[in-house]
Amino acid sequence: MAIIDTGSIGAVNLKPNTISSPSQSIDGATGKNFMNYLKEALNDVNDYQQEASQSALNLAMGNNEYLHNTTIAYEKAILALQLTVEIRNKLVSAYEEIMRMQV
């Protein structure tokens, strides 16, 4: 009998911070700035994509008995990618708005 992996989705922690300069770190205790958060988020999206691919491969090879585990892995990867694209769209929109304000 195989153990069913239900997976888990990590909680999103949003902390309001005030930043006085662009070089100031967002999280003073850990020294993480916006670029580090962005890199970690993109790495997480990549991990979800790789997990989904590995799950599909395991299913095709007969190592994974449950189709729903593969389906869940793919849905997590799709949602993470959609969120990333929407965040990118908002950042581009904000950048364009700032550029219009400077003219």
C-alpha positions as CSV (number, residue, x, y, z in Angstrom):
1,M,0.0,0.0,0.0
2,A,1.4,3.4,-1.0
3,I,1.2,6.5,1.1
4,I,-0.7,9.3,-0.6
5,D,1.2,12.5,-0.9
6,T,-1.2,15.4,-0.6
7,G,1.5,18.0,-0.9
8,S,1.4,21.3,0.9
9,I,1.2,24.9,-0.2
10,G,3.3,27.2,1.9
11,A,1.7,30.2,3.5
12,V,2.4,33.7,2.1
13,N,3.7,36.0,4.7
14,L,3.3,39.7,3.9
15,K,4.8,42.1,6.3
16,P,4.4,45.8,6.0
17,N,7.8,47.5,6.0
18,T,8.9,51.0,5.5
19,I,11.9,51.5,3.3
20,S,13.8,54.8,3.3
21,S,16.2,54.0,0.5
22,P,16.3,51.4,-2.4
23,S,19.5,49.9,-1.0
24,Q,18.0,49.4,2.5
25,S,17.1,45.8,3.2
26,I,13.4,44.9,3.5
27,D,13.9,42.4,6.3
28,G,16.6,43.8,8.6
29,A,17.0,40.6,10.6
30,T,17.8,38.3,7.6
31,G,19.2,41.0,5.3
32,K,16.9,40.0,2.4
33,N,16.1,42.6,-0.1
34,F,13.5,42.7,-2.9
35,M,15.9,41.0,-5.4
36,N,16.5,38.1,-3.0
37,Y,12.7,37.6,-2.5
38,L,12.2,37.7,-6.2
39,K,14.9,35.1,-6.8
40,E,13.5,32.8,-4.2
41,A,10.0,33.1,-5.6
42,L,11.2,32.3,-9.1
43,N,13.2,29.3,-7.7
44,D,10.0,28.1,-6.0
45,V,8.1,28.3,-9.2
46,N,10.9,26.4,-11.0
47,D,10.8,23.7,-8.2
48,Y,7.0,23.3,-8.7
49,Q,7.5,22.9,-12.4
50,Q,10.3,20.2,-11.8
51,E,8.2,18.5,-9.2
52,A,5.3,18.2,-11.7
53,S,7.5,16.9,-14.4
54,Q,9.0,14.3,-12.1
55,S,5.6,13.3,-10.9
56,A,4.4,12.8,-14.5
57,L,7.5,10.7,-15.3
58,N,7.0,8.6,-12.2
59,L,3.4,8.0,-13.2
60,A,4.4,7.0,-16.7
61,M,7.0,4.6,-15.4
62,G,4.5,3.0,-13.0
63,N,6.2,4.3,-9.8
64,N,3.3,6.5,-8.8
65,E,0.0,4.7,-8.2
66,Y,-2.2,7.7,-7.9
67,L,-3.0,10.0,-10.8
68,H,-4.3,12.7,-8.5
69,N,-0.8,13.3,-7.0
70,T,0.4,14.2,-10.5
71,T,-2.6,16.3,-11.2
72,I,-2.1,18.2,-7.9
73,A,1.6,18.8,-8.7
74,Y,0.6,20.1,-12.2
75,E,-2.1,22.4,-10.7
76,K,0.4,23.8,-8.2
77,A,2.9,24.5,-10.9
78,I,0.3,26.1,-13.2
79,L,-1.0,28.4,-10.4
80,A,2.5,29.4,-9.4
81,L,3.3,30.3,-13.0
82,Q,0.1,32.2,-13.4
83,L,0.8,34.2,-10.2
84,T,4.3,34.9,-11.4
85,V,3.1,36.2,-14.8
86,E,0.5,38.4,-13.1
87,I,3.1,39.9,-10.7
88,R,5.3,40.6,-13.7
89,N,2.4,42.3,-15.5
90,K,1.8,44.5,-12.4
91,L,5.5,45.4,-12.2
92,V,5.6,46.3,-15.8
93,S,2.5,48.4,-15.5
94,A,3.9,50.2,-12.4
95,Y,7.1,50.9,-14.3
96,E,5.3,52.3,-17.3
97,E,3.2,54.5,-15.0
98,I,6.3,55.9,-13.3
99,M,7.9,56.6,-16.7
100,R,4.7,58.5,-17.7
101,M,4.9,60.6,-14.5
102,Q,8.5,61.6,-15.3
103,V,7.7,63.1,-18.7
